[in-house]
Amino acid sequence: MPIKMKELPKGERPYEKLEQYGAEYLTNAELLAIIIKSGTKEETAVGLAQKVLKLNTQKEDNLRFLMNLTLEEITKIKGIGKVKAIQLKAICELAKRINAVSSYKEKQILCPKDIAEILMEKMQFEKQEILKVAILNNKNKLIRIKDIAIGGGNFVSTTIKSILNEAVKIEANKIILIHNHPTGDPTPSKQDIEFTKNVKKASEILGIQLLDHVVIGDGRYVSIFSVMQKL
């Protein structure tokens, strides 16, 4: 019969351990146990948390896999119902939002890495392709980032008009395109490159400078302009 949480020494109970030593001293299972909150007659909260961690089928030894777990996958674990599963998903979303840089305005963008760092944490976990446009002022400082299209790589021609309209509205003359590849591989497709060329041509007519088109994958990014230079 498993040991109940209250039967553990106080220094080994997740709640008391966090209070006494700080969150950084807890294991992943102990942190998850606090979120799960309670166990069952057969399993402690830590035991349930360890079962959640075993759902990690990725090669990387980190917690990113939690972002991609569905409610159905989590509730397959005996002792974790819908409420506990929802709590775990809510924490994952909070983590994404905390990691996202919200105070990006006025940040100067000097290279593809600068814009990738702002959007990487959120976009790398998206399950659909999302095309964004970053609008900059004459000093390459960010004014805003706007979602343009969601749901597919073959962005329709009307999207080009939408992209340029965002810049025209505020009389900005510099933009950067950003989109993600849910597969995790940021290698641009032929369609990505062709689309970038078309946007570049259309933007030049309006006196708007397309500085780059950055593709975001799982922890990686690729500048389409860099790829185009090698073609």
Disulfide bonds with the S-S distance in Angstrom:
none
